[in-house]
Amino acid sequence: MKVFGITGWKNSGKTTLVTKLLREISGRGYTVSTIKRTHHNVDLDSPGTDSFKHREAGAQEVMLASDQRYAIMKELITRASLPDLIARMAPVDLLLVEGFKTEPHPKIECHRDGGKQPLISAGNQTIVAVATQTQIDIAVPQLDLDNVQQIADFIIEHVGLTGGGR
């Protein structure tokens, strides 16, 4: 399974780019999944629900299943590493990882004009390109943040996906 990341500061366009890439790359016949990093305390459950009661009673994992999808909620003692999270994913052609700035996988940095934060790529060797809407002076390739086909081509070539997907 090929792993490639999209990173950047808050409100830089990461999620918008990931959703566009999902449509573009899966539209080319590849299977694609995602992992999204959040710094918020995620809880898909609500107090009073049966699954919440299971967790509250001590279940380490609770699977909530319907006819259309399922979600597994796992109680963590320590933060899960990205390799641990990847190992839980079903194999696909490409796994897009949103966030995880400091992990060692290759990534594109999203950068919006007028951003108050410095470029992450200046001090991060895992960033192999920057997607932006303005011309900037950088040492890595610059991609057009609004050209999803160009970015998809770059990712597919960078990770070495072959053929037109399945």
C-alpha positions as CSV (number, residue, x, y, z in Angstrom):
1,M,0.0,0.0,0.0
2,K,1.4,3.4,-1.0
3,V,1.2,6.2,1.6
4,F,1.3,9.9,0.7
5,G,0.4,12.9,2.9
6,I,-1.2,16.3,2.6
7,T,-0.1,18.6,5.4
8,G,-0.2,22.3,6.2
9,W,-1.3,24.7,8.9
10,K,-5.0,25.2,9.9
11,N,-7.2,26.6,7.1
12,S,-4.6,26.0,4.4
13,G,-6.9,23.9,2.3
14,K,-5.8,20.4,3.3
15,T,-9.3,18.8,3.6
16,T,-10.5,20.5,0.4
17,L,-7.5,19.2,-1.5
18,V,-7.8,15.7,0.0
19,T,-11.5,15.4,-1.0
20,K,-10.7,16.6,-4.6
21,L,-7.8,14.1,-4.8
22,L,-10.1,11.3,-3.6
23,R,-12.5,12.0,-6.4
24,E,-9.7,12.5,-9.0
25,I,-7.6,9.4,-8.1
26,S,-10.4,7.0,-7.4
27,G,-12.0,8.3,-10.7
28,R,-8.9,7.0,-12.4
29,G,-9.6,3.5,-11.1
30,Y,-7.4,3.4,-8.0
31,T,-8.6,2.4,-4.6
32,V,-8.0,5.1,-2.1
33,S,-8.5,5.5,1.7
34,T,-7.6,8.2,4.2
35,I,-6.4,8.8,7.7
36,K,-7.0,12.3,9.1
37,R,-5.2,13.6,12.1
38,T,-7.1,15.8,14.5
39,H,-6.0,17.5,17.7
40,H,-9.5,17.4,19.1
41,N,-10.8,14.8,21.4
42,V,-12.8,12.7,18.9
43,D,-15.9,10.9,20.2
44,L,-18.4,9.5,17.7
45,D,-20.5,8.4,20.6
46,S,-23.0,10.2,22.8
47,P,-23.8,9.6,26.5
48,G,-26.8,7.4,26.9
49,T,-26.3,5.4,23.7
50,D,-25.8,1.6,24.0
51,S,-22.3,1.8,22.5
52,F,-21.3,4.6,24.9
53,K,-22.5,2.3,27.8
54,H,-20.3,-0.5,26.4
55,R,-17.2,1.7,26.5
56,E,-18.1,3.2,29.9
57,A,-18.4,-0.3,31.2
58,G,-14.9,-1.1,30.2
59,A,-14.9,-2.4,26.5
60,Q,-11.5,-1.7,24.9
61,E,-13.1,-1.7,21.4
62,V,-16.7,-1.2,20.4
63,M,-17.8,-1.7,16.8
64,L,-20.9,0.2,15.8
65,A,-22.4,-1.5,12.8
66,S,-25.2,-0.8,10.4
67,D,-26.1,-2.2,7.0
68,Q,-24.1,0.6,5.2
69,R,-21.0,1.0,7.3
70,Y,-19.3,0.3,10.6
71,A,-17.0,2.3,13.0
72,I,-14.6,0.9,15.5
73,M,-14.0,3.0,18.6
74,K,-10.9,2.0,20.5
75,E,-9.9,3.3,23.9
76,L,-6.2,4.3,23.8
77,I,-3.8,4.2,26.7
78,T,-1.2,6.0,24.7
79,R,-1.4,7.9,21.4
80,A,-1.5,5.6,18.4
81,S,1.4,5.9,16.1
82,L,0.8,6.4,12.4
83,P,2.3,3.0,11.5
84,D,-0.2,1.4,14.0
85,L,-3.1,3.3,12.4
86,I,-2.0,2.3,8.9
87,A,-1.8,-1.4,10.0
88,R,-5.5,-1.2,10.9
89,M,-6.5,-0.1,7.4
90,A,-7.6,-2.5,4.7
91,P,-5.1,-2.6,1.8
92,V,-5.8,-0.1,-1.0
93,D,-3.7,1.3,-3.9
94,L,-3.1,4.6,-2.1
95,L,-3.6,5.8,1.5
96,L,-3.8,9.6,1.7
97,V,-2.8,10.9,5.2
98,E,-4.0,14.3,6.2
99,G,-1.9,16.1,8.8
100,F,0.8,14.2,10.6
101,K,3.4,16.9,9.8
102,T,6.4,15.2,11.5
103,E,5.8,11.6,10.3
104,P,8.4,10.2,7.8
105,H,6.1,9.6,4.8
106,P,6.3,11.9,1.7
107,K,3.8,14.8,1.7
108,I,2.6,17.9,-0.1
109,E,2.3,21.1,2.0
110,C,-0.8,23.2,1.3
111,H,0.0,26.9,1.5
112,R,-2.5,29.8,1.1
113,D,-1.5,33.3,0.2
114,G,-1.6,35.5,3.2
115,G,-0.9,32.7,5.7
116,K,0.6,33.9,8.9
117,Q,2.6,30.7,9.5
118,P,6.0,30.0,7.9
119,L,6.3,27.3,5.3
120,I,6.7,23.9,7.0
121,S,8.8,22.7,4.0
122,A,11.6,25.0,5.0
123,G,12.6,22.7,7.9
124,N,10.9,19.4,6.9
125,Q,12.6,17.1,4.4
126,T,9.5,14.8,4.1
127,I,7.7,17.6,2.2
128,V,8.3,16.9,-1.5
129,A,6.2,19.7,-3.0
130,V,4.2,22.7,-2.0
131,A,0.7,23.3,-3.4
132,T,-0.1,27.0,-3.4
133,Q,-2.0,29.7,-5.3
134,T,0.9,32.2,-5.5
135,Q,4.5,32.0,-6.7
136,I,6.9,31.5,-3.8
137,D,10.6,30.9,-3.5
138,I,11.0,27.3,-2.4
139,A,13.5,24.4,-2.9
140,V,10.8,21.8,-3.7
141,P,8.5,21.6,-6.7
142,Q,5.6,24.1,-6.6
143,L,2.2,22.8,-7.6
144,D,-1.0,24.8,-8.4
145,L,-3.3,24.3,-5.4
146,D,-6.3,24.7,-7.8
147,N,-5.1,22.1,-10.3
148,V,-6.1,18.8,-8.8
149,Q,-5.1,16.8,-11.9
150,Q,-1.5,18.1,-11.7
151,I,-1.3,17.3,-8.0
152,A,-2.8,13.8,-8.6
153,D,-0.3,13.2,-11.4
154,F,2.5,14.2,-9.1
155,I,1.4,11.9,-6.3
156,I,0.8,8.9,-8.6
157,E,4.3,9.4,-10.1
158,H,6.0,10.0,-6.8
159,V,4.6,6.8,-5.1
160,G,5.0,4.7,-8.2
161,L,1.5,3.7,-8.9
162,T,1.3,1.9,-12.2
163,G,-1.5,1.3,-14.7
164,G,-4.8,3.0,-14.5
165,G,-6.0,1.5,-11.4
166,R,-8.2,-1.5,-11.0
